[in-house]
Amino acid sequence: MTATGPALEIRDAALRRSGRELWSGLDLTVAPGELIAVLGPSGSGKTTLLQAILGLQSLSSGSLSVLGQPVRAGGNRRVGYIPQSRPLPRDVALRGRDVVALGVNGHRFGLPIPRRRDAARVEKLIDEVGARAFADRPVGVLSGGEQQRLRIGQALADDPRLLLCDEPLTSLDLANQRAVVDLIDRHRRQREAAVLLVTHDINPLLGKVDRILYIAGGRFTLGRPDEVLRSEVLTELYGTPVFVLRAGDRLVVVGAPDAEDAHHHHHDEDHS
């Protein structure tokens, strides 16, 4: 099915949290099939933006529509969500396939009633994310990359037309980062789904991302990677000298004042 109309429209939006304005005047239109990376230091409002799109946080002003409909508190099942990659406890009483199944039937009330169609959907998702080899193992003993594949399967259960990803690459090694990015990218290309992906490290997305929304200090800039990831642009955004360097095929951001998080922009480049 070919998507029509924007997947996401934000107009003159502002967001406050704990009495502090995170940002204001944000205009953003995300087209079907477009991948936008959201960058910026901790506390800049990246995750809060995703929460507003999910209907978990209200805008202070402005408007927000998802797939042509106003955002509502109950959310929209055509919006998928992939959380940050955090290891699940070893004693979690779930198998890998159970995590995926929560995306298929976890929204229903009462006792789960097995349905042939649901079971087939779970099996298809397991294969799509490459989880067949560990689908019946306890999820707590799986690696971070394996757990994240299962979360992606769960997020794709309703064939989302908008996929929100909140730092899905955190704590993953380079091989698993690439695998996760490839899974997300394949879904958006095959299904013409829009993707908004919050990250601290743009490098795994280079070559796939269409535009970057960079938020810092209550301000933001939006554009193609070659327009945003420039020393003069980030210097103006931060209000202090910031340098964007290239190390081989990777980018290094140096001088950003969010010191505790700046290393995420180049945590692999330090060894180049």
N, C-alpha and C positions, 0 to 999 in steps of 0.2 A: 504494500500500500504506500503510495506517495504522500508524504506529509505536505500540508498546505498551511500557510500562515506561520508567524513566529512561534517557536517553542516557548520563548520567555520574553516578556516585555516589562521593563522597569522604567518608570518615568518620574523624574525629579524627586527621587527617593532620598529620605534621610532616616537614620537609625540612631537611637539613643540606647544606652545600656548603663545601668547604675548611675543615672543622672548625667552621663557624659555622652556627648554626641560623637559617634564613631566616624560618620561621614554624612555628607548631604549633597544634593544636586546630582545624584547618580542617574544617568540615562543609559540603558543597556537593552539592546534587542539581540536575541540569540536565534539564529536561523536553524531550521532542521539540518542535521548533519554537521553542525559546527562544533568544534572543540575549543573551549575557552579556558585557559589556565588562570587561576586567581592566586596572585602572589602578594607577599607583604609580611611584616613582622607579627609576632603574637600580640593579640590585643587590638589589632587594626580593624577587626570586624569581618574577617573572611568567613569564619564558621557561622557568625550571626547572620550573615547574608544568606547562607544556605538554610538556616533555621526559618528565616522569613519566607523563603520560597516554599518550604515545607509546611508553612502555616503554624509554626511553633513560636514565632516571634512576630509582633506587629510592627510595621513601619511607623516611624514618628510622623512622617508626612510622605506624600507622593502616592503612586499607584503601582501595582504589581499584578500581572496576569500570567497564568501558566496554561499553555496550549489553548489560548483563547478564552479562558475562564478566570474569573477573579479567584485569588487564593482563599481557601476556606480552612477552618481549624481542623477539620477531619482529614485534610490532605487529599491527594489525588493519586489513585493507584496506577496512573500512567506515568508517574514520576518515580524513578528508582533512586535508591540511596545506598552508597557504599561508604561505611565508616572508616575511620583510621584503623590501620593494621595494628591491633594490640593483641598479644597472646592471650588465649583463653585459658582458664585454670585447668590443670591436668585432671581434676576430678569432675569436670562437666559431664553430666550423664546424657550425652548426645553423641550420635554417630555423625559422620560427615554428611550423609544423605538427609539426616534430620534437620540440619542447618538449612540446606537447600529447600526442604519441604516446608519450612516455616514461611518462605516467601510465596509458596503456592497456596497453602491452606491456613496459615497462621492467623489470618484476619477473621476467621470464623469463630463464632461463639459456641460454647458447649463442647461436648466430647468430639474429638476428630473422627469423622466417618470416612474410611478409605473409599476413594473413588478411582475407577480405572483410568479415567482421563487425567486425574491429578498424578497418579503413579507414573503414567507415561510421560507427563510433563517433567517430573522430577528426574527421571532417567535421562531425558533429552538434555536437561540443563547440566546434569553431571558430566555428560559427554562433551557438551559445548565448552565447559571450563576446564576440561582435562582432569577431572577428579575421580575417574573410574577406579584407579588403583588404590585409593584410600577412602572411598565412599562409605565403607562399612567399618572403618576404624574409629575408635573414640576420638572425638575432635580435639580433646585436650592434649593428646600425645602427638598431634600433627605439627609440622613446622609452620612458621609464620606465613610463608608463601602458600602452603597448602590450605591453611585456614582462610587466607584472603581469597583464594579461588572459590571457596565455598560461599563466602560472603557475596562475591560477584554473582554466583549462580542464584543466590537468594534475591539479589537486587534485580536480576533480569527476569524473574518469574512472570511478571505481568507485561513483558515486552515493552518496557518503558520508552516513551518518546522523548523524555528528558531525564538524563542521568546525572545525579549530583554526587560528587565524590569528595569526601573530606579527608584530605591527606592519606589516600589509600596506599601510598608507597612507604610510609614511615616504618622504620626498623627492618625493611626488606633489603636483601643484598641485591647487587646489580642485576643478576640473572632473573630474580623474581620480580624486580621492578619492571624489567623489560617484558616479562610474561604478563604481568598485570596490565601494563599499558597496552600491550597487543590485544588482550581480551576486550578491554574497553573500546579500543579503536575499531576492532572488528565489528562489535555490536553497532557502533554509531554509523559505520559505513554500510553494513548490510541492511540496517533498519532505518537509516536516515534519522537517527536519534541525535538530539543535541546533548552536549556534555559540558558541564561546568565542574572543573576539577581544581580544588584547593591543594596547593603544594608549597613546600619550602624549597624544592629543588626543581628547576625547569629542565635540567639536562635530560632526564629520561623521556621527556615529551618533545624535545627538539625534533623537527621534521614532521611532527604530527599535529601540533597545536596551530590553530588558525589565528587566534588573537590572545592577548594577555591583558587582564585587568590587574593593575598593580596598585595596591592600597597601602598608604603609609602616612602617619601623622594627621589623619582626618582628611587627606587629599587622595586623589587617585588619577591614574592615567590609563588610557585604553588604546590599544592598537596592535598591529602585527608585531611579532617578536623583534624584527629588525628595526621597528620604530620605537619600541619601548625599552628594549635591553641595550641602552646606550648610556655612556657615562654622563653626558649632559642632561639627558632626560631624568635619570634617577637622582642626579645631583640637585636638580630643581625640585623634584618631588620630595626629597628628604630635607632639603634646605642646608645640606652640608656636602662636601666633596665625596662622591661615590664613583668608583671606577669599575667598569665592566671589561674584563680581560678574557681572552680566548686562550685556552690551554689544549692544543690539539683540536678535538671535535667537541670540547666541553667549554662551558662558560663559567667564569669565576667573578662573583660580585664582592668587591673589596671596599670597606669603609662605611658600610651601612651602620647607622648608630644602634640598631637593635642587636647588640653584641651577643646576647645569649642565643640568638637564633641565626645570626648571619652565617655561621659555619654550615648551616644546612644548604646554603646556596652552592657550597663548594666542598662538601665533606669528602668527596672522592678526589678532587683536584689537588689536595694538599700533598698527595703522594705521587703526583705526576712528575 
